[in-house]
Amino acid sequence: MKFRGTAAFVTLYLAAAVLLHGFVFWKSQNLILRGFPDFAVYYCAGSVVRQGLGHQLYDASSRFLVAKQFASDVPQFRGPLPYYHPPFEALFFLPFSYLPWLWAYLAWDLLNVVLLGAVLLLLRAHIARLREYPFLFCFLATLAFFPVFYCLLNAQDAIFLLVIYTFVFISLKTNHQTAAGLWLALGLFKFHMTLPFLLLLLAQKHPQESKRKLLYGFLPGCLVLALVSLAIAGTRAIWAYPNYVLHWEDVLVTREIPTGMPNLRGLAYLFLPRNISNAATLVASFALLAVAAWVIRNAAEDKMFDLRFSLALAVTALVSYHAASYDLTMLVVPIVLVVNYFMAEHGLHRAPARMTILAIGILFFSPLHLLLSFRYRNYAMMALALLFFAYGITRELLYATAVTANMRASVAGRSG
């Protein structure tokens, strides 16, 4: 009876969160019609490539002429739209550039909703406990997750990265290392959200053959994407790309954008003087990566794979140099894995479980996200919840590793 009451409360809460998100969507319809969402950046990039101007993809004047065709009355678009993703990603949006702005926006969001459903179906196939819940309940929970909602509102590309990490998880779970490397390479359109994860994967205590297979998939994938980017933008644009990205990062700093990033960089800009925030971010990021790599390497048991994967993904989000609220969409995978682990293994009575569930509760509390995003504009505070989430997983990994070591010592002692 108590379980039914809890399930009913959770369902009502998730439905309320989805309704709240729907209300914000409705109130934003005029802004969407005028071209405010971030999708304008991708729509513009796709249009530039479609018009045969790929070599001018990072040329401000060329993109500005294209942007004025559909977002001429948006105040912040009086100048060029900043596209700082690799050239190959523009191909994802090229087909949508054939549609008028609004239809392209709706078509991309529809595709993203379908992809969300596909992610849940894929995870249900590999996580038995997830199949105990109705698909519609799981889908409702996904839509109630603020980063997913904000991704759909802006028609961003974060759900595509979620799909990629879902395939990476499945490939690693089924011991298809090369396929995992290929999928991870495809995620390089957000290289700051994939390279730290790759480093943590390579830190795991696996046979060298497994690591080589991972790189056998990743490195050729990188080469193919580099050649595609070269074909789209040309040599000159490729060489100019790093300076272009760094330039826009400097612009974002002047606009106080880092305080809206739910990562270590955002926290540093929020709480530390500007002259030391970059150095503090760098030191904290390396320290967190080192700790996570050590924990992941020592938690080598197969039954801990889901937690290792979850910790690696949470830490990747924290150390990413550039992040927004919608980038946390990829946390759908670790949230499902962590909840499944605690429900299947130990229940929710132990401290690490309570820590992670509390962090997940904060991550699912949409009113707080809305206040931090739109009213106070310091979404970096959400990185604290992510740190708490990662800490809870770390505590559990350390505990499980110690228990396993003690059991082995006990068995060895009896055998001796």
C-alpha positions in Angstrom: 0.0 0.0 0.0 2.8 2.3 0.9 4.6 1.5 -2.4 1.5 2.3 -4.3 1.1 5.6 -2.6 4.7 6.5 -3.3 4.3 5.5 -7.0 1.2 7.6 -7.3 3.0 10.6 -5.8 6.0 10.2 -8.1 3.7 9.9 -11.1 1.7 13.0 -10.1 4.9 14.9 -9.6 6.3 13.9 -12.9 3.1 14.9 -14.6 3.1 18.3 -12.9 6.7 18.8 -14.0 5.8 18.0 -17.6 2.8 20.4 -17.4 5.1 23.1 -16.1 7.5 22.5 -19.0 4.5 22.6 -21.4 3.4 25.9 -20.0 6.9 27.4 -20.5 6.9 26.0 -24.1 3.5 27.7 -24.6 4.7 31.1 -23.2 7.8 30.9 -25.5 5.9 30.4 -28.8 6.3 33.9 -29.9 10.1 33.7 -29.3 10.2 30.4 -31.2 8.4 31.9 -34.2 10.9 34.8 -34.3 13.9 32.5 -34.2 15.2 32.9 -30.7 16.0 29.2 -29.9 19.5 27.9 -30.2 18.4 25.8 -33.2 18.9 28.9 -35.2 22.6 28.4 -35.0 22.4 24.9 -36.4 19.7 25.8 -39.0 22.0 28.6 -40.2 25.0 26.2 -40.4 23.0 23.7 -42.3 21.8 26.4 -44.7 25.4 27.6 -45.2 26.6 24.2 -46.2 23.5 23.6 -48.4 24.2 26.8 -50.3 27.8 25.6 -51.0 29.4 28.0 -48.6 30.9 25.4 -46.3 34.4 27.0 -46.7 32.8 30.1 -45.1 31.2 28.2 -42.2 33.2 30.2 -39.7 33.1 33.4 -41.6 30.9 35.9 -39.7 29.6 37.9 -42.7 28.5 34.8 -44.6 26.6 33.4 -41.7 25.1 36.7 -40.9 23.6 37.0 -44.4 22.0 33.6 -44.0 20.7 34.3 -40.4 19.0 37.5 -41.5 16.8 35.4 -43.8 14.9 33.9 -40.9 15.9 35.7 -37.7 16.2 39.3 -38.7 14.2 40.8 -35.8 15.9 38.9 -33.0 17.9 41.6 -31.0 20.9 39.3 -30.2 21.1 38.2 -33.8 22.0 41.7 -35.1 25.4 40.2 -35.6 26.5 36.7 -36.8 25.3 33.6 -35.1 28.3 31.8 -33.4 28.7 28.3 -34.7 31.6 26.8 -32.8 31.0 23.1 -33.4 33.1 21.0 -35.9 32.1 21.2 -39.5 30.8 17.7 -39.8 27.9 18.4 -37.5 26.4 20.8 -40.0 25.5 17.8 -42.1 23.1 16.7 -39.4 21.1 19.8 -40.0 21.5 20.2 -43.7 18.2 18.2 -44.5 16.3 20.5 -42.1 17.5 23.6 -43.8 15.3 22.8 -46.8 12.3 23.5 -44.6 11.0 26.9 -43.5 12.3 27.9 -40.0 9.3 26.9 -37.9 8.8 23.6 -39.7 12.5 22.8 -39.4 12.4 23.5 -35.7 9.3 21.3 -35.2 10.8 18.5 -37.3 14.0 18.5 -35.3 12.1 18.4 -32.0 9.9 15.6 -33.3 13.0 13.6 -34.2 14.4 14.2 -30.8 11.3 13.0 -29.1 11.5 9.8 -31.2 15.1 9.4 -30.2 14.2 9.8 -26.5 11.7 6.9 -26.9 14.4 4.9 -28.7 16.9 5.5 -25.8 14.4 4.1 -23.3 13.6 1.0 -25.5 17.3 0.3 -25.8 18.0 0.7 -22.1 14.9 -1.5 -21.3 16.4 -4.2 -23.4 19.5 -4.3 -21.2 18.2 -3.3 -17.8 15.6 -5.8 -16.6 14.3 -3.7 -13.7 13.5 -0.9 -16.1 11.0 -3.2 -17.8 9.1 -3.5 -14.6 7.8 0.0 -15.2 5.4 1.0 -18.0 7.1 2.6 -20.9 4.8 5.6 -20.7 5.9 6.2 -17.1 9.6 6.1 -18.1 8.9 8.4 -21.0 7.0 10.8 -18.7 10.0 10.8 -16.3 12.4 11.6 -19.1 10.2 14.6 -20.3 10.1 15.7 -16.6 13.9 16.0 -16.5 14.6 19.8 -17.0 17.7 19.4 -19.2 15.6 17.3 -21.6 12.9 19.9 -21.7 15.4 22.7 -22.2 17.0 20.8 -25.0 13.6 20.5 -26.7 12.8 24.1 -26.1 16.0 25.2 -27.8 16.0 22.3 -30.3 19.6 21.6 -29.2 21.7 18.6 -30.1 22.2 17.2 -26.6 19.6 14.4 -27.1 21.7 13.1 -30.0 24.7 12.9 -27.6 22.4 11.0 -25.2 21.7 8.5 -28.0 25.4 8.1 -28.6 26.2 7.4 -25.0 23.4 4.9 -24.9 25.0 3.0 -27.7 28.4 3.4 -26.0 27.0 1.8 -22.8 25.4 -1.1 -24.7 28.5 -1.7 -26.8 30.7 -1.8 -23.7 28.1 -3.9 -21.8 28.1 -6.5 -24.5 31.9 -6.4 -24.9 32.0 -4.7 -28.3 34.8 -2.3 -27.6 35.5 -1.3 -31.2 31.8 -0.4 -31.7 32.0 1.7 -28.5 35.0 3.6 -29.9 33.2 4.3 -33.1 30.1 5.6 -31.3 32.3 7.8 -29.1 34.0 9.3 -32.1 30.7 10.3 -33.5 30.1 12.2 -30.2 33.1 14.5 -31.1 30.6 17.2 -32.2 30.8 17.9 -28.5 34.5 16.9 -28.0 34.6 18.5 -24.5 31.8 16.0 -23.5 33.5 12.9 -25.0 37.3 13.2 -24.6 37.3 13.2 -20.7 35.0 10.1 -20.9 37.5 8.4 -23.2 40.4 9.0 -20.8 38.4 7.5 -18.0 37.6 4.5 -20.1 41.2 4.0 -20.8 42.0 4.2 -17.1 39.9 1.1 -16.3 41.7 -2.0 -15.3 40.9 -4.0 -18.5 43.2 -6.1 -20.7 45.3 -4.0 -23.1 43.5 -5.8 -26.0 40.2 -4.3 -24.9 41.7 -0.8 -24.8 43.3 -1.3 -28.2 39.9 -2.4 -29.6 38.4 0.8 -28.2 41.0 2.9 -30.0 40.6 0.8 -33.1 37.1 2.1 -33.3 37.7 5.6 -32.0 40.8 6.7 -34.0 39.5 5.7 -37.5 36.2 7.3 -36.6 38.1 10.5 -35.8 39.9 10.3 -39.1 36.7 9.9 -41.1 35.1 12.8 -39.4 38.2 14.9 -39.9 38.1 14.1 -43.6 34.4 14.9 -43.8 35.0 18.3 -42.0 37.9 19.0 -44.4 35.7 18.3 -47.4 33.0 20.6 -46.0 35.0 23.6 -44.8 38.4 23.3 -46.5 41.9 23.5 -45.1 41.8 27.2 -44.3 38.7 27.0 -42.2 40.0 23.9 -40.3 43.2 25.7 -39.4 41.2 28.7 -38.2 38.8 26.7 -36.2 40.7 26.4 -32.9 41.3 30.2 -32.7 37.6 30.7 -33.6 36.4 28.6 -30.7 38.8 30.3 -28.2 37.6 33.7 -29.5 34.0 32.8 -28.7 34.9 31.4 -25.3 36.5 34.8 -24.5 33.3 36.5 -25.7 31.2 34.3 -23.4 33.3 35.2 -20.4 32.7 38.9 -21.0 29.0 38.2 -21.1 29.2 36.3 -17.7 28.0 33.1 -19.5 30.2 30.7 -17.5 28.1 31.4 -14.4 25.3 29.5 -16.2 27.4 26.4 -16.8 26.7 23.4 -14.5 30.3 22.4 -14.2 33.5 23.1 -12.3 34.2 26.1 -14.6 30.8 27.6 -13.7 31.3 27.1 -10.0 34.8 28.8 -10.3 33.4 31.8 -12.1 30.5 32.0 -9.6 32.6 31.9 -6.4 36.1 32.9 -7.2 37.7 36.1 -8.6 38.0 36.2 -12.4 41.8 36.3 -12.3 42.1 32.9 -10.7 39.0 31.2 -11.9 40.6 29.6 -15.0 43.5 28.3 -13.0 41.2 26.9 -10.3 39.1 25.2 -13.0 42.1 23.6 -14.5 43.5 22.3 -11.2 40.1 21.1 -10.0 39.4 19.3 -13.3 42.6 17.4 -13.3 42.2 16.5 -9.6 38.6 15.2 -10.2 39.7 13.3 -13.2 42.6 11.7 -11.3 40.4 10.7 -8.4 37.7 9.3 -10.7 40.3 7.4 -12.7 41.7 5.9 -9.5 38.3 4.8 -8.2 37.2 3.4 -11.6 40.5 1.5 -12.0 40.2 -0.1 -8.6 36.5 -1.0 -9.0 37.2 -3.7 -11.5 34.4 -6.1 -10.8 31.9 -6.7 -13.6 29.0 -6.0 -11.4 30.3 -2.5 -10.8 30.4 -1.7 -14.5 27.2 0.4 -14.4 28.5 2.5 -11.6 31.9 3.0 -13.3 30.1 4.1 -16.4 27.9 6.4 -14.5 30.8 8.0 -12.5 32.7 8.5 -15.7 29.8 10.3 -17.4 29.1 12.5 -14.3 32.7 13.5 -14.0 32.8 14.2 -17.8 30.0 16.7 -17.4 31.7 18.3 -14.4 35.1 18.8 -16.1 33.7 19.9 -19.5 35.0 23.3 -20.2 31.8 24.4 -21.8 28.3 23.2 -20.8 24.7 24.4 -20.6 21.7 23.0 -18.8 20.6 20.9 -21.8 24.0 19.2 -21.9 23.0 17.4 -18.7 20.5 15.5 -20.8 23.2 12.7 -21.1 22.7 12.1 -17.4 19.6 10.1 -18.2 21.8 7.1 -18.7 23.7 7.2 -15.4 20.5 8.1 -13.5 18.8 5.0 -14.8 21.8 2.9 -14.1 22.4 4.2 -10.5 18.7 3.8 -9.5 18.7 0.3 -11.0 21.9 -0.6 -9.1 20.7 0.5 -5.7 17.2 -1.0 -6.2 18.6 -4.3 -7.3 21.6 -4.6 -5.0 21.2 -2.9 -1.7 18.0 -0.9 -1.6 17.9 2.7 -0.6 18.8 2.5 3.1 22.5 3.0 2.9 24.3 6.4 2.8 25.6 6.3 -0.8 22.1 5.4 -2.0 20.5 8.3 -0.1 23.1 10.7 -1.4 22.6 9.8 -5.0 18.8 9.7 -4.7 18.8 13.1 -3.1 21.0 14.5 -5.9 18.7 12.9 -8.5 15.7 14.5 -6.7 17.4 18.0 -7.0 18.2 17.3 -10.7 14.5 16.5 -11.2 13.2 19.5 -9.3 12.2 21.8 -12.3 11.2 24.9 -10.3 14.8 25.2 -9.0 16.1 24.8 -12.5 13.8 27.5 -13.8 14.8 29.9 -11.1 18.5 29.3 -11.5 18.2 29.6 -15.3 15.8 32.4 -15.9 15.6 34.5 -12.7 19.0 34.3 -11.1 21.0 33.3 -14.1 23.5 31.3 -12.1 22.7 27.7 -13.2 26.3 26.8 -12.2 24.9 26.1 -8.8 23.4 22.9 -10.3 27.0 21.6 -10.5 26.8 21.1 -6.7 24.0 18.6 -7.2 26.1 16.9 -9.9 29.1 16.8 -7.5 26.9 15.2 -4.8 25.7 12.7 -7.4 29.3 11.8 -8.3 30.3 11.6 -4.7 27.5 9.2 -3.8 28.6 6.9 -6.7 32.2 7.1 -5.6 31.3 6.2 -2.0 29.4 3.1 -3.3 32.2 2.1 -5.6 34.7 2.3 -2.7 32.4 0.4 -0.4 31.7 -2.4 -2.9 35.5 -2.6 -3.7 36.3 -3.0 0.0 33.6 -5.6 0.5 34.9 -7.6 -2.5 38.5 -7.4 -1.2 37.5 -8.5 2.2 35.5 -11.5 0.8 38.5 -12.5 -1.3 40.8 -12.2 1.7 38.4 -14.3 3.8 38.2 -17.0 1.1 42.0 -17.0 0.8 42.4 -17.3 4.6 40.1 -20.3 4.8 41.8 -21.9 1.8 45.2 -21.4 3.5 
